[in-house]
């Protein structure tokens, strides 16, 4: 979009929308136009919601989730098993597990995975906070729910080393063939993981 076809406010809006994951310049222009066409029903309420979120939502100092509460609603929730922590890469992973109602323990968001090629080192993640939580003595099991990638495995191995000597069991989510998956559509790494994790 040229400078002549839109004012600076619209161009700034398109630029910012384009920074969202999965949106390129064309998608950003379409989204901006959609918002402008529905100013009262969508644009203004969205702007208010974003402003409120920016002012009120923060990262939980215990687990790393996002919420308006400190600690977050998940950490404050009663009836959860305090002896089990599920370690996830990022907040969307925590939300996915909560949607599935698959886990009733506590969480820990690392904020990513170790990646020497991308310059992500242990001090860039919340590994130290996790170790401190385990050192309290309440935690009996740490479940790793990280991506089944090389960086994910490097991270699991590193964190396990940090937890060595503490009275805690470490486990990892099962990996391999998804329910309903066809073998000829899977990559070699997934098939190898499935064979190792057979039961």
C-alpha positions in Angstrom: 0.0 0.0 0.0 1.5 3.3 -1.0 1.8 6.4 1.1 -0.8 8.2 -1.1 -3.5 5.5 -0.7 -3.6 5.6 3.1 -2.8 7.8 6.0 0.0 7.2 8.5 -2.4 5.8 11.1 -3.7 3.1 8.8 -0.2 2.3 7.6 1.0 2.0 11.2 -2.0 -0.3 12.0 -1.2 -2.5 9.0 2.5 -2.6 10.0 1.6 -3.7 13.6 -1.0 -6.3 12.5 1.6 -7.7 10.1 3.9 -8.5 13.0 1.5 -11.1 14.3 2.5 -14.7 13.6 1.1 -16.1 10.4 0.2 -12.7 8.9 2.0 -11.3 6.0 1.6 -7.8 4.4 -1.4 -8.8 2.3 -3.2 -10.5 5.3 -2.5 -7.5 7.5 -4.1 -5.2 4.9 -7.2 -7.4 4.7 -7.4 -7.6 8.5 -7.0 -3.8 8.9 -9.7 -3.1 6.3 -12.0 -5.6 8.0 -11.5 -3.8 11.3 -12.0 -0.4 9.8 -15.3 -1.5 8.1 -16.6 -2.7 11.4 -15.2 0.1 13.6 -18.0 0.2 16.2 -18.6 -3.5 16.4 -15.0 -4.7 16.2 -12.2 -2.1 16.0 -13.1 0.0 19.1 -14.0 -3.0 21.4 -10.7 -4.7 20.3 -8.7 -1.6 21.0 -10.3 -1.3 24.5 -9.7 -5.1 25.1 -6.0 -4.8 24.1 -5.5 -1.7 26.2 -7.1 -3.4 29.3 -5.0 -6.6 28.6 -1.8 -4.5 28.4 -2.6 -2.9 31.7 -3.8 -5.8 33.7 -2.4 -9.1 32.3 1.1 -10.2 33.5 3.1 -13.3 33.7 2.7 -15.5 36.7 5.7 -15.4 38.9 5.2 -19.1 39.9 4.6 -20.9 36.6 4.9 -18.4 33.8 1.3 -18.4 32.6 -0.5 -15.2 31.7 -3.3 -13.9 33.8 -4.7 -10.9 35.7 -4.1 -12.7 39.0 -0.8 -13.2 40.7 -0.2 -16.1 41.1 -2.4 -17.1 38.1 -5.8 -18.9 38.4 -4.2 -22.3 37.6 -1.6 -21.9 40.4 -4.4 -20.8 42.8 -6.6 -23.6 41.8 -7.3 -26.1 44.6 -7.6 -29.8 44.1 -4.5 -30.0 41.9 -1.6 -32.4 42.7 1.3 -30.3 44.0 3.7 -33.2 43.8 3.7 -33.2 39.9 4.9 -30.4 37.6 4.4 -30.5 33.9 7.1 -28.6 32.1 6.0 -26.9 28.8 7.8 -24.8 26.3 5.4 -21.9 26.2 2.0 -20.7 27.4 0.0 -22.1 24.4 1.1 -25.6 25.4 -0.2 -25.0 29.0 -3.5 -23.8 27.5 -3.7 -26.8 25.2 -3.3 -29.2 28.1 -5.9 -27.4 30.2 -8.4 -27.4 27.3 -7.9 -31.2 27.0 -8.4 -31.6 30.8 -5.4 -34.0 30.5 -3.5 -32.9 33.6 -4.4 -31.9 37.1 -1.0 -31.1 38.6 1.1 -27.9 38.4 2.8 -26.3 35.4 6.1 -24.7 34.6 6.6 -22.6 31.4 10.2 -22.6 30.3 9.7 -19.7 27.8 11.3 -21.7 24.9 13.8 -24.5 24.4 17.6 -24.4 24.3 18.9 -23.7 20.9 22.6 -23.1 20.4 22.0 -22.1 16.8 19.5 -19.4 17.8 21.6 -18.3 20.8 19.1 -19.4 23.4 21.1 -20.4 26.4 20.0 -21.8 29.8 19.9 -18.4 31.4 17.4 -17.3 28.8 14.8 -19.8 30.1 13.3 -20.3 33.5 15.2 -23.5 34.3 16.6 -22.1 37.5 13.1 -21.3 38.8 12.1 -24.9 38.0 15.0 -26.3 39.9 14.1 -24.0 42.9 10.5 -25.3 42.8 11.7 -28.9 42.9 14.2 -28.2 45.7 11.2 -27.4 48.1 10.8 -31.1 48.4 7.1 -31.2 47.6 7.6 -32.2 43.9 7.9 -35.9 43.3 7.6 -36.0 39.5 8.5 -33.6 36.6 6.8 -34.4 33.3 8.5 -33.0 30.2 5.9 -31.9 27.6 8.3 -30.3 25.1 8.4 -30.5 21.4 9.7 -33.7 19.9 12.6 -31.9 18.2 16.3 -32.0 18.6 16.2 -28.7 20.6 13.4 -30.1 22.7 15.5 -33.2 23.5 18.6 -31.1 24.3 16.5 -29.1 26.7 15.1 -32.2 28.4 18.6 -33.7 28.8 19.9 -30.4 30.2 17.1 -29.9 32.7 17.4 -33.6 33.8 21.1 -32.9 34.6 20.1 -29.9 36.7 17.6 -32.0 38.7 20.1 -34.8 39.3 20.6 -35.6 42.9 17.1 -34.3 43.9 14.5 -36.7 45.0 12.3 -36.4 41.9 11.3 -38.7 39.0 11.4 -37.3 35.5 9.2 -38.5 32.7 8.3 -37.5 29.2 5.1 -37.5 27.2 4.7 -40.5 24.9 5.8 -39.8 21.4 5.2 -41.5 18.1 2.3 -42.5 15.9 -0.7 -40.3 16.5 -4.1 -41.9 16.9 -5.5 -42.5 13.4 -2.1 -41.7 11.8 -0.9 -43.7 8.8 2.7 -45.0 8.9 3.6 -43.9 5.3 2.8 -40.3 6.2 5.2 -40.1 9.2 8.8 -39.0 9.1 11.6 -41.4 10.1 12.2 -39.6 13.5 8.6 -40.1 14.5 8.6 -43.7 13.5 11.8 -44.3 15.5 10.3 -42.6 18.6 7.2 -44.7 18.3 9.2 -47.9 18.1 11.2 -47.0 21.2 8.1 -46.0 23.1 6.1 -49.1 22.2 4.0 -50.7 25.0 
